[in-house]
Amino acid sequence: MSAMAANFSSFVLFVLLSMSYLFTISFITSVHGNSFSVDLIHRDSPLSLFYNASEKPSDRVQKAIHRSINRVNNHFIKKSSVSTDNLTSTLIPNSGEYLMKISLGTPSHEILAVADTGSDLTWTQCKPCVHCYKQIAPLFDPKKSSTYKDLSCSSRPCVALGSTSVVSCGEREACVYNISYGGHSYTFGKLALETFTFNSTSGGPPIKVPKIAFGCGYNNAGIFEEHWSGLVGLSAGPSSLISQLGSMIDFKFSYCLVNPFDSKSKKKSSKMNFGSNAEISGKGVISTPLVPKSDATFYYLTLEGLSVGEKRIAYYKNSSSSSKTVDDASTVDHEEEGNIVIDSGTVATLLPPDFYEKIESEVKKAIDLEPTTAPQGLSLCYRYSDDLDVKIPTITAHFTGADIVLKPLNTFIEADKGVMCLALIPYEKVSIFGNLAQMNFLVEYDLENKKVSFKPTDCTKQEE
C-alpha cells in the first residue's frame, strides 16, 4: 500500500509529571485505597450500543481497519485552532475503539465516551448547545449540577490546557477552549470543574473525584457518533484525566484488552485499572522505558526491531537507511529513540514502508501459501480452511529491554470469511503499536517511573 499523506509533528510525554501540581483533587470515597477499575467496552462488542448483529465479523474487521487509517490521518497531527464559520466538510475523531461509562455532576449524569490514550482533554456535549452533533442520550446540563464551576482564563487548569490547545477568554473572563482533531472536526466550549463518578468493577461504593477539569462543549462538529457523548482523555498531556488524577492513582493505570473479533470472548468487556489495581507483577512481566518528547500528548516507546521466527530485522525509518540484521545492529541510534507510539485507539500496527517490506518478505517465506487479494488498508492476506495446516510464524517485537512475543491473534486478523491478513500496515509519517498487538496482555503505564510493562494474560479471565 502506498504511503498516505499526513502531516506529523513530534509530541510529548512527560509534561504531565512537571505540571501535575496544577490540579488539586482528592478522593471522596475509594475502594482499595486510591484504586479502582472500570469496564472498557469495545464498540464492536455485543455489549456496545454500536453493535449491529446483522454485520458479518469480516465487515466489522474491515470497518475497524478503515477507522484506524482515518484516525491516523486525522488525529496524529498537530492540533490547531479552527474557524467555526463556513465549515464545508467534517472529518473524524469517531474512530475510537473503546468506550467508557463515567458520570459527572451532582446529581450524577452518566455519559458514554470514547476512552482514548491519544487525546488530552476530557469533554462532553453540554446544554444549551449552539451547534452540536446528534446525540441520543440527554445532554449534560451544568445548571442542574451543584458542583459545576466555570474556570477563568487565568486559572491554572486553563493555563495548563493552553500549553497543548487553543484557549481564549470569553464572557466574564471564562476559559474558552477550541480543539481540532484534524480536518474540520472540533470541540469548542468552556473549561470547567466538575465531580466525576466512577462505578468500579472492583466492588464497593462508586468513587467520586471532585474538581476535575473538563470541556463543556457547546459547539462540536465532525463525524461524531450519536451513541457517544464525548471523549475521555487518557494521554500524557497535562490536562488529561490521568494527569489530573496524578498522585491519587500513583501515576499508574493499566488495561487488559479482550479480542472483540473472537466469538469466544465477544461478550466479555476489557478492563481499565487505576492506582494500585493497575500494578502488574509476577512471572512474565517485562518493561520498556517511556520516552519523553518535546510536546505533550502521546506515549512513545523505542522499537529496536521485529523478529519473524528467528530472523531479526532492526527498525529503520526510511529508504536512505540500509536493512540491518541483529548481527550488525544491536543498538538503536539516539535519534531513533521514541520511534513508535503505543495507542489504544488504532487497531493495526503501523510501520515505516521500507521496514514493513522486510517484515512482509519474511512472513511470506514462512507461510507456505500463495497470497490472495487484500482488502483496502491491508497488504498481505491468505485464504485458509480448517483442513489446511497453516503455520503462522511467531513475530516478536523488540522494545528497549522488553521482547514481546506476539501470538497469531496479535499479528493476523480475519478480514473476510476464510481470509486472514497480516495486521501490519506500511505508513510513512508515524509508527504505531496498535491495540490488536496488545490484546491478551496486561499493559501498565507507570508514569512516575517512566515505563510501560507487559504481561501475557487471558483478559477474558480478569477478576471482577
C-alpha positions as CSV (number, residue, x, y, z in Angstrom):
1,M,0.0,0.0,0.0
2,S,1.4,3.4,-0.9
3,A,2.3,5.8,1.9
4,M,-0.6,8.1,3.0
5,A,-0.2,11.8,3.2
6,A,-0.5,13.3,6.7
7,N,1.4,16.0,8.5
8,F,3.0,14.6,11.6
9,S,4.8,16.5,14.4
10,S,6.5,15.1,17.4
11,F,4.5,15.2,20.5
12,V,5.1,14.9,24.2
13,L,5.3,12.7,27.1
14,F,6.2,13.9,30.4
15,V,4.8,17.4,30.7
16,L,2.3,15.7,32.9
17,L,4.8,15.0,35.7
18,S,6.0,18.6,35.7
19,M,2.5,20.1,35.6
20,S,0.5,17.7,37.7
21,Y,0.8,20.2,40.6
22,L,-1.6,22.5,38.7
23,F,-4.6,20.4,39.8
24,T,-5.8,19.8,43.3
25,I,-8.1,16.8,43.6
26,S,-8.9,14.3,46.3
27,F,-11.0,11.2,46.5
28,I,-14.2,11.4,48.5
29,T,-14.5,7.6,48.6
30,S,-12.3,4.8,47.4
31,V,-12.3,1.1,47.1
32,H,-8.9,-0.3,47.8
33,G,-7.0,2.8,48.8
34,N,-6.8,5.1,45.8
35,S,-7.6,2.5,43.2
36,F,-10.4,1.3,41.1
37,S,-11.3,-0.5,37.8
38,V,-13.8,0.3,35.1
39,D,-15.1,-1.6,32.1
40,L,-13.8,-0.8,28.6
41,I,-16.5,-1.7,26.1
42,H,-15.3,-2.4,22.5
43,R,-17.5,-0.7,20.0
44,D,-18.0,-3.9,18.1
45,S,-18.9,-5.9,21.2
46,P,-22.5,-7.1,21.8
47,L,-22.2,-5.0,25.0
48,S,-21.9,-1.9,22.9
49,L,-24.7,0.4,21.5
50,F,-22.8,0.3,18.2
51,Y,-23.2,-3.4,17.8
52,N,-25.0,-4.5,14.7
53,A,-25.9,-8.1,14.8
54,S,-26.6,-8.2,11.1
55,E,-23.0,-7.4,10.3
56,K,-20.6,-10.2,9.4
57,P,-17.4,-10.4,11.5
58,S,-15.4,-9.6,8.4
59,D,-17.5,-6.4,8.0
60,R,-16.5,-5.3,11.5
61,V,-12.9,-6.0,10.9
62,Q,-12.7,-4.1,7.7
63,K,-14.5,-1.1,9.2
64,A,-12.1,-1.2,12.2
65,I,-9.1,-1.1,9.8
66,H,-10.7,1.9,7.9
67,R,-11.3,3.7,11.2
68,S,-7.7,3.2,12.1
69,I,-6.5,4.7,8.8
70,N,-8.8,7.6,9.3
71,R,-7.7,8.1,12.9
72,V,-4.1,8.2,12.0
73,N,-4.6,10.5,9.0
74,N,-6.6,13.0,11.0
75,H,-5.7,12.5,14.7
76,F,-1.9,12.0,14.8
77,I,-1.2,15.5,13.5
78,K,-0.6,18.8,15.4
79,K,-3.8,20.1,16.8
80,S,-4.5,23.7,15.8
81,S,-7.3,26.2,16.1
82,V,-10.1,26.1,13.5
83,S,-12.7,28.6,12.5
84,T,-16.2,27.6,13.3
85,D,-17.6,29.7,10.4
86,N,-18.2,28.4,6.9
87,L,-17.2,24.8,7.5
88,T,-17.7,22.9,4.4
89,S,-16.8,19.4,5.4
90,T,-16.2,17.4,8.5
91,L,-13.8,14.6,9.4
92,I,-13.2,12.3,12.3
93,P,-12.5,11.6,15.8
94,N,-15.2,9.0,15.9
95,S,-12.5,6.3,15.4
96,G,-12.0,5.4,19.0
97,E,-12.3,1.6,19.6
98,Y,-13.1,1.5,23.3
99,L,-15.9,3.2,25.3
100,M,-16.1,4.1,29.0
101,K,-19.0,4.9,31.2
102,I,-18.5,7.8,33.6
103,S,-20.7,10.2,35.5
104,L,-20.3,13.8,36.1
105,G,-22.1,16.4,38.2
106,T,-24.2,16.4,41.3
107,P,-26.6,14.7,40.9
108,S,-24.6,12.5,38.6
109,H,-25.2,12.4,34.9
110,E,-23.9,9.3,33.1
111,I,-22.2,9.6,29.8
112,L,-20.7,7.0,27.4
113,A,-17.5,8.4,26.0
114,V,-14.6,7.2,23.9
115,A,-11.6,6.2,26.0
116,D,-8.5,7.5,24.2
117,T,-4.8,7.3,25.2
118,G,-4.1,9.6,22.2
119,S,-6.2,12.5,23.5
120,D,-5.8,15.1,26.2
121,L,-8.9,16.9,27.3
122,T,-12.0,15.0,28.5
123,W,-15.1,16.7,27.2
124,T,-18.9,16.2,26.7
125,Q,-21.7,18.0,24.9
126,C,-23.5,20.5,27.1
127,K,-26.7,22.4,27.2
128,P,-27.5,24.9,25.8
129,C,-25.9,23.6,22.7
130,V,-25.2,26.2,20.0
131,H,-24.2,23.6,17.4
132,C,-24.0,20.0,18.5
133,Y,-23.8,16.8,16.6
134,K,-26.8,14.5,17.0
135,Q,-26.7,12.6,20.4
136,I,-29.2,10.1,21.5
137,A,-28.5,10.4,25.3
138,P,-29.6,13.6,27.1
139,L,-27.0,16.4,27.0
140,F,-25.3,17.3,30.3
141,D,-26.9,20.4,31.8
142,P,-24.4,22.3,34.0
143,K,-27.2,24.4,35.5
144,K,-28.6,21.3,37.2
145,S,-25.3,20.4,38.9
146,S,-24.4,21.8,42.3
147,T,-20.7,21.0,41.8
148,Y,-20.2,22.6,38.4
149,K,-17.9,25.6,38.2
150,D,-16.7,27.6,35.2
151,L,-12.9,28.3,35.2
152,S,-11.4,31.6,34.4
153,C,-8.9,32.2,31.7
154,S,-6.2,32.9,34.3
155,S,-6.9,29.7,36.3
156,R,-4.2,27.0,36.5
157,P,-6.1,24.4,34.5
158,C,-6.8,26.9,31.7
159,V,-3.1,27.9,31.6
160,A,-2.1,24.2,31.5
161,L,-4.6,23.4,28.7
162,G,-3.2,26.3,26.8
163,S,0.2,24.5,26.5
164,T,-1.4,21.9,24.2
165,S,-4.5,23.5,22.9
166,V,-6.0,26.9,21.9
167,V,-7.7,28.7,24.7
168,S,-9.1,32.3,25.0
169,C,-11.1,34.5,27.3
170,G,-14.9,34.6,26.9
171,E,-17.6,36.4,28.7
172,R,-16.8,37.2,32.3
173,E,-13.2,36.0,31.7
174,A,-14.4,32.4,31.2
175,C,-11.8,30.0,29.9
176,V,-12.9,29.0,26.3
177,Y,-11.2,26.1,24.6
178,N,-11.0,25.3,20.9
179,I,-9.6,21.8,20.0
180,S,-9.3,20.5,16.4
181,Y,-8.8,16.8,15.8
182,G,-7.6,17.3,12.2
183,G,-9.5,18.4,9.2
184,H,-12.7,20.1,10.3
185,S,-13.6,18.1,13.4
186,Y,-13.5,20.1,16.6
187,T,-15.0,20.7,20.0
188,F,-15.5,24.3,21.3
189,G,-16.7,25.3,24.7
190,K,-15.9,26.3,28.3
191,L,-13.4,24.7,30.6
192,A,-14.9,23.9,33.9
193,L,-14.5,21.9,37.1
194,E,-16.9,19.1,38.0
195,T,-17.2,16.0,40.2
196,F,-16.5,12.7,38.3
197,T,-18.0,9.4,39.5
198,F,-16.6,6.0,38.6
199,N,-18.6,2.8,39.2
200,S,-15.8,0.5,40.0
201,T,-15.9,-3.2,38.9
202,S,-13.7,-3.9,42.0
203,G,-16.7,-3.7,44.3
204,G,-17.6,-1.2,46.9
205,P,-19.3,2.2,46.5
206,P,-18.8,4.5,43.5
207,I,-15.6,6.6,43.5
208,K,-16.2,10.3,43.4
209,V,-13.4,12.6,42.4
210,P,-14.1,16.4,42.7
211,K,-12.7,19.3,40.8
212,I,-11.8,17.5,37.6
213,A,-11.2,20.0,34.7
214,F,-13.2,19.1,31.6
215,G,-14.6,20.6,28.5
216,C,-18.3,21.6,28.4
217,G,-18.8,21.6,24.6
218,Y,-21.4,24.0,23.1
219,N,-20.2,23.8,19.6
220,N,-19.0,20.4,18.3
221,A,-18.8,19.1,14.7
222,G,-17.3,16.3,12.8
223,I,-18.3,12.7,12.1
224,F,-19.1,12.0,15.7
225,E,-21.3,9.0,16.7
226,E,-24.8,9.7,18.1
227,H,-24.3,6.9,20.7
228,W,-21.5,8.6,22.5
229,S,-21.4,11.8,24.4
230,G,-17.8,12.9,24.2
231,L,-14.3,11.7,25.0
232,V,-12.2,10.7,28.0
233,G,-8.6,11.9,27.5
234,L,-6.1,9.4,28.8
235,S,-3.0,10.8,27.2
236,A,0.3,12.1,28.6
237,G,-0.9,15.7,28.3
238,P,-1.2,18.0,31.3
239,S,-5.0,18.2,31.1
240,S,-5.8,14.6,30.7
241,L,-7.7,12.6,33.2
242,I,-4.6,10.6,34.0
243,S,-2.5,13.8,34.7
244,Q,-5.2,15.3,36.9
245,L,-5.6,12.1,39.0
246,G,-1.8,12.1,39.2
247,S,-0.6,11.1,42.7
248,M,-4.0,10.0,43.7
249,I,-3.5,6.9,41.5
250,D,0.3,6.9,41.9
251,F,0.6,8.0,38.3
252,K,-0.4,4.4,37.2
253,F,-3.1,2.9,35.0
254,S,-3.4,-0.3,33.1
255,Y,-5.7,-2.2,30.8
256,C,-6.3,-5.7,29.5
257,L,-7.9,-5.8,26.1
258,V,-10.0,-8.8,25.0
259,N,-10.3,-9.7,21.3
260,P,-13.7,-8.4,20.1
261,F,-13.4,-10.3,16.9
262,D,-13.1,-13.7,18.7
263,S,-16.6,-15.3,19.2
264,K,-15.5,-16.9,22.5
265,S,-14.7,-13.5,24.1
266,K,-17.0,-11.1,22.4
267,K,-19.4,-10.9,25.4
268,K,-16.5,-10.0,27.7
269,S,-15.6,-6.4,28.5
270,S,-12.0,-5.2,28.7
271,K,-10.8,-3.7,32.0
272,M,-9.0,-0.4,32.8
273,N,-7.4,-0.1,36.2
274,F,-6.2,2.9,38.1
275,G,-3.8,3.2,41.1
276,S,-2.7,0.0,42.9
277,N,-5.2,-2.0,40.9
278,A,-3.1,-1.1,37.9
279,E,0.1,-2.7,39.2
280,I,1.2,-5.9,37.4
281,S,3.8,-8.3,38.9
282,G,4.9,-11.8,38.9
283,K,6.5,-14.1,36.3
284,G,6.5,-12.9,32.7
285,V,6.4,-9.1,33.4
286,I,8.7,-7.2,31.0
287,S,9.1,-3.4,30.9
288,T,10.4,-0.8,28.5
289,P,11.0,2.9,29.0
290,L,8.6,5.7,28.1
291,V,10.4,8.3,26.1
292,P,9.8,12.0,26.7
293,K,9.1,14.2,23.7
294,S,9.0,18.0,23.3
295,D,5.3,18.4,23.3
296,A,2.6,16.5,25.3
297,T,0.1,14.1,24.1
298,F,1.2,10.6,23.0
299,Y,3.1,7.8,24.7
300,Y,6.3,6.9,23.0
301,L,8.4,3.7,23.1
302,T,11.5,2.6,21.4
303,L,11.2,-0.2,18.9
304,E,14.6,-1.7,18.2
305,G,13.3,-4.3,15.7
306,L,11.0,-7.2,14.9
307,S,11.7,-10.9,14.5
308,V,9.8,-13.2,12.2
309,G,10.7,-16.6,13.6
310,E,14.4,-16.5,14.2
311,K,15.1,-13.7,11.7
312,R,15.5,-10.3,13.4
313,I,15.3,-7.1,11.4
314,A,16.4,-3.8,13.1
315,Y,14.0,-0.9,12.9
316,Y,14.8,1.8,10.5
317,K,12.8,4.7,9.3
318,N,13.3,5.5,5.7
319,S,14.7,4.3,2.4
320,S,18.1,6.0,3.0
321,S,18.7,3.5,5.8
322,S,20.1,0.2,4.8
323,S,18.5,-3.0,6.0
324,K,20.1,-4.2,9.2
325,T,20.1,-7.5,11.0
326,V,20.8,-8.4,14.6
327,D,24.4,-9.2,13.6
328,D,25.2,-5.6,12.6
329,A,22.8,-3.5,14.6
330,S,22.2,-4.4,18.2
331,T,21.5,-0.8,19.4
332,V,19.3,2.0,18.3
333,D,20.7,5.4,17.4
334,H,19.8,8.2,19.8
335,E,17.7,10.0,17.1
336,E,15.6,6.8,16.8
337,E,14.6,6.7,20.5
338,G,10.9,7.1,21.0
339,N,10.2,6.0,17.4
340,I,6.8,4.4,18.0
341,V,3.5,5.4,19.7
342,I,1.6,2.9,21.8
343,D,-2.1,3.6,21.2
344,S,-5.3,2.0,22.3
345,G,-7.5,3.6,19.6
346,T,-5.6,2.3,16.5
347,V,-6.3,-1.4,15.6
348,A,-3.4,-2.3,13.4
349,T,0.3,-1.7,13.9
350,L,1.8,0.9,11.6
351,L,5.5,0.7,10.4
352,P,7.7,2.6,8.0
353,P,7.2,1.3,4.5
354,D,10.7,0.0,3.9
355,F,10.9,-1.7,7.2
356,Y,7.4,-3.2,6.7
357,E,8.5,-4.6,3.3
358,K,11.3,-6.6,5.0
359,I,8.9,-7.9,7.6
360,E,6.4,-8.9,5.0
361,S,9.0,-10.6,2.9
362,E,10.0,-12.8,5.9
363,V,6.3,-13.6,6.6
364,K,5.9,-14.8,3.0
365,K,8.9,-17.0,3.3
366,A,7.5,-18.6,6.5
367,I,3.9,-19.2,5.2
368,D,3.7,-21.9,2.6
369,L,0.6,-20.4,0.8
370,E,0.0,-18.2,-2.1
371,P,-1.1,-14.7,-1.1
372,T,-4.6,-13.6,-2.1
373,T,-6.0,-10.2,-2.9
374,A,-6.0,-8.0,0.1
375,P,-8.9,-5.7,1.1
376,Q,-8.3,-1.9,1.2
377,G,-6.0,-1.0,4.0
378,L,-4.2,-4.3,4.3
379,S,-1.3,-5.6,2.2
380,L,-0.8,-9.4,2.8
381,C,-3.6,-11.9,3.0
382,Y,-4.0,-15.6,2.7
383,R,-7.0,-17.9,2.1
384,Y,-7.2,-20.8,4.6
385,S,-9.6,-23.5,5.7
386,D,-9.9,-26.0,8.6
387,D,-8.3,-28.7,6.6
388,L,-5.1,-26.7,5.9
389,D,-2.3,-26.8,8.4
390,V,-1.2,-23.2,8.2
391,K,1.9,-22.4,10.3
392,I,1.9,-18.8,11.2
393,P,5.3,-17.6,12.3
394,T,5.9,-16.1,15.7
395,I,6.6,-12.3,15.5
396,T,8.5,-10.8,18.4
397,A,8.5,-7.0,19.0
398,H,11.9,-6.0,20.4
399,F,11.5,-2.9,22.5
400,T,14.3,-1.5,24.7
401,G,14.6,-4.0,27.5
402,A,11.5,-5.9,26.5
403,D,10.9,-8.6,23.9
404,I,7.2,-9.1,23.4
405,V,6.3,-12.4,21.8
406,L,3.1,-11.9,19.8
407,K,0.7,-14.7,19.1
408,P,-1.2,-15.1,15.8
409,L,-4.2,-13.2,17.3
410,N,-1.9,-10.2,17.7
411,T,-0.5,-10.3,14.2
412,F,-3.2,-11.6,11.9
413,I,-6.8,-10.7,11.6
414,E,-9.7,-12.4,9.7
415,A,-10.6,-9.7,7.1
416,D,-13.1,-11.9,5.4
417,K,-14.5,-15.4,5.7
418,G,-11.6,-17.8,5.2
419,V,-9.2,-14.9,4.6
420,M,-6.5,-14.0,7.2
421,C,-4.4,-10.8,6.8
422,L,-1.2,-9.5,8.4
423,A,-2.3,-6.8,10.8
424,L,0.6,-4.6,10.0
425,I,0.3,-1.5,7.7
426,P,3.1,0.4,5.9
427,Y,2.8,4.1,6.8
428,E,5.2,6.9,6.2
429,K,4.5,9.5,8.9
430,V,4.3,7.7,12.2
431,S,4.8,4.3,13.7
432,I,2.1,2.9,16.0
433,F,1.9,-0.2,18.2
434,G,-1.8,-0.8,17.8
435,N,-4.4,-2.4,20.1
436,L,-4.6,-5.7,18.3
437,A,-0.9,-6.3,19.2
438,Q,-1.7,-5.5,22.8
439,M,-4.7,-7.9,23.2
440,N,-4.4,-10.5,25.9
441,F,-1.6,-8.6,27.6
442,L,-1.9,-6.7,30.8
443,V,-0.4,-3.3,29.9
444,E,0.7,-1.0,32.7
445,Y,1.6,2.7,32.3
446,D,3.8,3.8,35.2
447,L,4.3,7.5,34.6
448,E,6.3,8.2,37.7
449,N,8.9,5.6,36.8
450,K,8.6,6.3,33.1
451,K,7.9,2.8,31.9
452,V,5.3,0.6,30.2
453,S,5.1,-3.0,31.4
454,F,3.5,-6.1,29.6
455,K,2.4,-9.4,31.0
456,P,0.8,-12.2,28.8
457,T,-2.7,-12.6,30.3
458,D,-6.0,-14.2,29.3
459,C,-8.0,-11.0,29.5
460,T,-11.4,-12.8,29.5
461,K,-10.5,-14.2,32.9
462,Q,-9.7,-11.0,34.7
463,E,-11.1,-10.8,38.2
464,E,-14.3,-8.9,38.6
